[in-house]
Amino acid sequence: MPTTAKLTHAMEAVLAELDTHCECLGMSHLEKDKYLSIRQNLADGVVRGLIVIAIHQKMLQLQMDEFFLGARDQLVDS
């Protein structure tokens, strides 16, 4: 299972990528093909960010499941 640190690092990388693409889109001298390419890269970065968020949510769900199973086992044993 990925650690929180790895997921945080992944999201920081995605945010840096998105920031770079947004800055590039603000350049007024871009040709149309470069503009469209940067836009596509930005969209791909958003998808990667959503994937990292989904993995993080799944990891939290699994941690909660483990916690509640452990608590249930303690209640059953006592």
C-alpha positions in Angstrom: 0.0 0.0 0.0 1.4 3.4 -0.9 2.4 5.6 2.0 1.0 9.1 2.6 4.4 10.6 1.9 4.5 9.0 -1.5 1.0 10.2 -2.3 1.9 13.7 -1.1 5.0 13.7 -3.2 2.9 12.6 -6.2 0.4 15.3 -5.7 3.1 18.0 -5.3 4.5 16.8 -8.7 1.1 17.1 -10.3 0.5 20.5 -8.9 3.9 21.7 -10.1 3.1 20.3 -13.6 -0.3 22.1 -13.6 1.3 25.3 -12.5 3.8 25.1 -15.3 1.2 24.4 -18.0 -1.1 27.3 -16.7 1.9 29.7 -16.8 2.7 28.6 -20.4 -0.9 29.1 -21.5 -0.7 32.7 -20.4 2.0 33.4 -23.0 0.6 35.6 -25.7 3.1 34.5 -28.4 2.1 30.9 -28.6 1.3 29.3 -32.0 -2.0 27.5 -32.1 -0.5 24.0 -32.3 1.7 24.7 -29.2 -1.2 26.2 -27.4 -3.4 23.1 -28.1 -0.5 20.8 -27.1 -0.1 22.6 -23.7 -3.8 22.5 -23.2 -3.8 18.7 -23.8 -0.8 18.3 -21.4 -2.8 20.3 -18.8 -5.8 18.1 -19.2 -3.6 15.0 -18.8 -2.1 16.5 -15.6 -5.6 17.0 -14.2 -6.4 13.3 -14.9 -3.2 12.3 -13.1 -4.2 14.5 -10.1 -7.6 12.9 -10.0 -6.0 9.4 -10.0 -3.7 10.4 -7.1 -6.8 11.6 -5.2 -8.7 8.4 -5.9 -5.7 6.3 -4.7 -5.5 8.4 -1.6 -9.2 8.0 -0.9 -9.0 4.2 -1.4 -6.0 4.1 1.0 -8.0 5.9 3.6 -10.9 3.6 3.1 -8.7 0.6 3.6 -7.1 2.1 6.7 -10.6 2.8 8.2 -11.7 -0.8 7.4 -8.6 -2.2 9.2 -9.3 0.1 12.1 -13.0 -0.9 12.5 -12.1 -4.6 12.1 -9.5 -4.3 14.8 -12.0 -2.5 17.1 -14.7 -5.1 16.4 -12.2 -7.9 17.2 -11.4 -6.2 20.5 -15.1 -5.9 21.4 -15.7 -9.6 20.5 -12.7 -10.7 22.6 -13.7 -8.8 25.7 
